């Protein structure tokens, strides 16, 4: 698991494929701690920019499904920004 997010990626990809079976999903190895999602070349989520994932068991899936719907309808895309910071133990 090179980037540490393989399970998150697989869960998210499964949720997207369930809703949109014909969609093409591509995974690329990114930098340390990076987890970014692009739709048609437009960045819609960056874990590094947001400081973490949101609280959903499958991070981002409802927002991502909506973003894909918007892209398919030719509507403008917005960045997904609601996330939680990573756990910090002092």
C-alpha positions, 0 to 999 in steps of 0.5 A: 500500500504505497500511499497508505490509502489503498483501502480508501481508494478501493472503497470509494471506487466501488461506491462510484462504480456501483452508481456509474458502472460505465465510468473510468477510474484511474489511480496514480501514485502521489506524494506522501499523504496525498489523496486527490480526486479529479473529474475530467482533469479538474481537481475536486478534492485534495486531502492535503488542502483540506487537512483530512477526510470527512466523517463518512464511513466511505469518505467523500462518496456522497459528495463525489457521486454528486460531483460526477452527476454534475459533470455528466450534466455539464454543470460546473464543478465545485471543490469538496471541502468538508473534511475532518482534520487527521487525529492528533495525540498529544 
